[in-house]
Amino acid sequence: MTAPTAAPAPRNRRTPGRVPRFTTPAMALVGVAALLVFAAPLAQSLGVAQLNAPFSGTPFQTVAYYHQGCGVNLVAHDLLFQTKAGKANLNQESRAKMCKGTANVLSIFQTTTNTGMNSSAFTPVGGVELSHEKIRWGLTYNWYMGTTWGNSSQTTYASFSVEVLGTIYDTTNGTAYPSTNSYSTGVTLSDTNATSLNHITTAPAYLYFNVSMSATHSYVFNTSLRVVTTVDTDGPGSAAFSEVLFYDPTLSDRATLNWLIY
């Protein structure tokens, strides 16, 4: 019951016969989700229940790498979700450059991390009407990007994306309810000489659901943070890097699951 982990397909500007763009990368499972059955504490107020940290449930994590040519993918800090604090940390980057001593080689590097939790099972005290459910994450992070473009016959590309995902599962009848909206943001640099350093982003991320919950059914929620860094170079004068930092002891950069209400 883990969140989906397939990386979004990067751009494809290559002509037939050249090295293909990304295929679906092999997944390196660092943690496997499992479901607990002990209900998390609920705060009842005017018919609304709220789940807060410490969360009852099981964290999960996946890390996927794609690499071709010369460069590096790196996850320097463990992204595994901490149920006690409702937080995840991360320092993730991808870099690509020209391979020495060879003709022009297309270098592609991508890292995709996905971390979150499956909650313990819970049952509403009373029926919940449609559209009362939502999840809130608080995001504070730094991002660093740079591209060096050799000339118009070469390629340089760097990007990152940050997404928040969520699903509510009715374990009684086996129905899954994905959120009705999505949170996704990111930056792309393409075929340019550019450097963007030390950008601090702080933002809340809300996910909304259309679920009528029954007092006779059992439910779990699954929610996660997905971060993708991608770089692409082709040519002796081109290079690119992309880094996203959700871990900084000074700035307290974090991804925090604040609450689920229903």
C-alpha positions as CSV (number, residue, x, y, z in Angstrom):
1,M,0.0,0.0,0.0
2,T,2.9,2.3,-0.6
3,A,2.5,5.5,-2.6
4,P,3.4,5.4,-6.3
5,T,7.0,5.8,-7.1
6,A,7.5,5.9,-10.8
7,A,9.5,9.0,-11.9
8,P,7.9,11.5,-14.3
9,A,9.2,11.1,-17.8
10,P,11.7,13.8,-18.7
11,R,11.6,15.7,-22.0
12,N,12.5,13.9,-25.2
13,R,14.1,16.1,-27.8
14,R,16.3,13.4,-29.3
15,T,16.0,12.1,-32.9
16,P,15.4,8.4,-33.6
17,G,18.5,6.3,-33.3
18,R,20.1,8.4,-30.5
19,V,20.3,7.1,-27.0
20,P,16.7,6.9,-25.7
21,R,15.5,9.2,-22.9
22,F,14.5,7.8,-19.5
23,T,13.0,4.4,-19.2
24,T,11.3,3.5,-15.9
25,P,14.2,3.2,-13.4
26,A,14.6,0.2,-11.3
27,M,13.4,0.8,-7.8
28,A,15.7,0.3,-4.8
29,L,13.3,-0.3,-1.9
30,V,14.9,1.1,1.3
31,G,11.8,0.6,3.4
32,V,8.7,-1.5,2.9
33,A,5.3,-0.3,4.1
34,A,3.3,-2.4,6.5
35,L,-0.1,-1.8,8.1
36,L,-0.6,-1.6,11.8
37,V,-4.0,-2.0,13.4
38,F,-3.7,0.0,16.5
39,A,-5.9,3.1,16.2
40,A,-4.2,6.5,16.5
41,P,-5.6,9.0,19.1
42,L,-8.4,11.1,17.9
43,A,-9.4,14.6,19.0
44,Q,-13.2,14.9,18.7
45,S,-14.7,18.4,18.3
46,L,-18.0,19.2,16.7
47,G,-18.0,16.0,14.7
48,V,-14.4,16.5,13.4
49,A,-11.6,14.2,14.2
50,Q,-7.9,15.1,13.8
51,L,-4.8,12.9,13.7
52,N,-1.6,14.7,14.8
53,A,2.0,13.7,15.6
54,P,3.0,11.4,17.1
55,F,1.3,9.4,14.3
56,S,0.4,5.7,14.6
57,G,1.4,3.9,11.5
58,T,4.3,2.6,9.5
59,P,6.8,4.8,7.6
60,F,8.1,3.8,4.1
61,Q,10.7,5.0,1.7
62,T,11.8,4.3,-1.9
63,V,14.8,5.6,-3.7
64,A,15.2,5.2,-7.4
65,Y,18.2,6.1,-9.6
66,Y,18.7,6.5,-13.3
67,H,22.2,7.1,-14.6
68,Q,23.8,7.3,-18.1
69,G,27.1,8.8,-19.1
70,C,29.2,10.7,-16.5
71,G,27.9,12.3,-13.3
72,V,26.5,11.3,-10.0
73,N,23.3,10.8,-8.0
74,L,23.4,11.3,-4.3
75,V,21.1,11.1,-1.3
76,A,23.2,12.4,1.6
77,H,20.6,12.3,4.4
78,D,18.1,9.6,5.1
79,L,14.6,10.6,4.0
80,L,12.7,8.0,6.1
81,F,9.6,9.5,7.6
82,Q,9.6,9.9,11.4
83,T,6.2,9.0,12.7
84,K,6.9,10.4,16.2
85,A,7.6,13.9,14.9
86,G,5.8,13.7,11.6
87,K,9.0,14.8,9.8
88,A,11.2,13.8,6.9
89,N,14.7,15.0,6.1
90,L,16.6,15.0,2.8
91,N,19.7,16.2,1.0
92,Q,19.4,15.0,-2.6
93,E,21.3,16.0,-5.7
94,S,22.0,14.9,-9.3
95,R,25.0,16.1,-11.4
96,A,26.0,15.5,-15.1
97,K,29.1,16.5,-17.1
98,M,31.1,15.6,-20.2
99,C,32.9,12.2,-20.1
100,K,36.7,12.8,-20.4
101,G,38.5,11.3,-23.4
102,T,35.4,10.5,-25.4
103,A,33.3,12.0,-28.1
104,N,30.1,13.8,-27.2
105,V,28.2,11.5,-24.8
106,L,24.7,12.1,-23.6
107,S,24.8,12.1,-19.8
108,I,21.5,11.7,-17.9
109,F,21.1,11.4,-14.1
110,Q,18.0,11.3,-12.1
111,T,17.1,10.6,-8.4
112,T,13.6,10.0,-7.2
113,T,12.8,9.7,-3.5
114,N,9.4,9.0,-2.0
115,T,8.8,9.0,1.8
116,G,5.7,8.9,3.9
117,M,3.6,6.6,6.0
118,N,0.6,4.3,6.1
119,S,-1.5,5.1,9.1
120,S,-2.9,2.6,11.5
121,A,-6.5,1.6,10.9
122,F,-9.2,3.9,12.3
123,T,-13.0,3.9,12.3
124,P,-15.0,7.2,12.6
125,V,-17.1,7.5,15.7
126,G,-20.0,8.6,13.6
127,G,-20.6,9.0,9.8
128,V,-18.6,11.6,8.0
129,E,-20.2,13.5,5.2
130,L,-18.6,14.0,1.8
131,S,-15.6,16.4,1.4
132,H,-14.7,16.7,5.1
133,E,-11.2,15.1,4.8
134,K,-7.9,16.9,4.2
135,I,-4.2,16.5,4.9
136,R,-1.7,19.3,5.5
137,W,2.1,19.2,5.1
138,G,4.4,22.0,5.9
139,L,7.4,22.3,3.6
140,T,10.6,24.3,4.2
141,Y,13.5,23.6,1.9
142,N,16.5,25.0,-0.1
143,W,17.2,24.3,-3.7
144,Y,20.4,24.9,-5.7
145,M,20.7,24.6,-9.5
146,G,23.2,25.4,-12.2
147,T,23.7,24.8,-15.9
148,T,26.7,25.5,-18.2
149,W,25.8,25.5,-21.9
150,G,28.6,24.9,-24.4
151,N,26.9,26.1,-27.6
152,S,23.6,25.8,-29.5
153,S,24.5,22.3,-30.8
154,Q,24.9,21.0,-27.2
155,T,22.4,20.4,-24.4
156,T,22.2,21.3,-20.8
157,Y,19.1,20.7,-18.6
158,A,18.5,20.7,-14.9
159,S,15.2,20.5,-13.0
160,F,13.7,19.5,-9.7
161,S,10.1,18.8,-8.5
162,V,8.5,18.5,-5.1
163,E,5.2,16.7,-4.8
164,V,2.8,15.7,-2.0
165,L,0.7,12.7,-2.5
166,G,-2.2,11.1,-0.5
167,T,-4.8,8.4,-0.6
168,I,-7.5,7.2,1.8
169,Y,-8.3,3.5,1.7
170,D,-11.6,1.9,2.9
171,T,-10.2,-1.4,4.0
172,T,-13.7,-2.8,4.6
173,N,-14.7,-2.7,0.9
174,G,-11.2,-2.3,-0.7
175,T,-11.9,1.1,-2.2
176,A,-9.1,3.7,-2.7
177,Y,-9.8,7.4,-2.7
178,P,-7.0,9.6,-4.1
179,S,-6.9,13.2,-3.3
180,T,-9.0,15.4,-5.5
181,N,-6.2,17.9,-6.0
182,S,-2.4,17.7,-6.1
183,Y,0.5,19.7,-4.8
184,S,3.5,20.0,-7.2
185,T,6.1,22.6,-7.7
186,G,9.6,22.8,-9.3
187,V,12.1,24.7,-11.4
188,T,13.7,23.9,-14.8
189,L,16.8,25.4,-16.5
190,S,17.3,24.4,-20.1
191,D,20.0,25.3,-22.7
192,T,21.3,28.3,-20.8
193,N,24.1,29.5,-18.7
194,A,22.5,30.0,-15.3
195,T,23.0,29.5,-11.6
196,S,20.3,29.6,-8.9
197,L,21.7,29.2,-5.4
198,N,20.3,29.2,-1.9
199,H,16.6,29.7,-2.6
200,I,14.6,29.0,0.5
201,T,11.0,27.9,-0.1
202,T,8.4,27.7,2.7
203,A,4.9,26.6,1.8
204,P,1.9,24.7,3.2
205,A,0.6,21.8,1.1
206,Y,-3.1,20.8,1.4
207,L,-4.7,17.7,-0.1
208,Y,-8.5,17.4,-0.2
209,F,-10.6,14.2,-0.5
210,N,-14.2,13.4,-1.4
211,V,-15.1,10.5,0.9
212,S,-18.2,9.7,2.8
213,M,-16.9,7.7,5.7
214,S,-19.1,5.1,7.5
215,A,-19.0,4.3,11.2
216,T,-19.1,0.6,10.3
217,H,-16.0,0.7,8.0
218,S,-12.3,0.8,8.8
219,Y,-9.9,3.2,7.0
220,V,-6.2,4.0,6.6
221,F,-4.5,6.9,4.9
222,N,-1.3,6.9,2.9
223,T,0.6,10.1,2.4
224,S,4.1,10.9,1.1
225,L,6.6,13.5,-0.1
226,R,8.2,12.9,-3.5
227,V,11.3,14.7,-4.7
228,V,12.9,14.3,-8.2
229,T,16.2,15.8,-9.4
230,T,17.1,15.5,-13.0
231,V,20.1,16.7,-15.1
232,D,21.0,16.2,-18.8
233,T,24.1,17.2,-20.7
234,D,25.4,16.6,-24.2
235,G,28.7,18.2,-25.4
236,P,32.2,19.0,-24.1
237,G,31.2,22.5,-22.8
238,S,28.0,21.5,-21.0
239,A,27.4,20.6,-17.3
240,A,24.4,20.7,-15.0
241,F,23.5,20.1,-11.3
242,S,20.3,20.1,-9.3
243,E,20.1,19.8,-5.5
244,V,17.1,19.9,-3.1
245,L,17.8,20.2,0.7
246,F,15.2,19.3,3.2
247,Y,17.8,19.0,5.9
248,D,19.6,21.9,7.4
249,P,20.2,22.1,11.2
250,T,20.6,25.9,11.0
251,L,17.5,26.7,8.9
252,S,15.5,23.8,10.3
253,D,14.5,22.8,6.8
254,R,11.9,20.0,7.0
255,A,9.0,18.3,5.4
256,T,6.4,18.0,8.2
257,L,3.1,16.1,8.1
258,N,0.9,18.5,10.3
259,W,-2.4,16.7,10.5
260,L,-5.2,14.7,8.9
261,I,-8.8,15.8,9.7
262,Y,-12.0,14.1,8.8
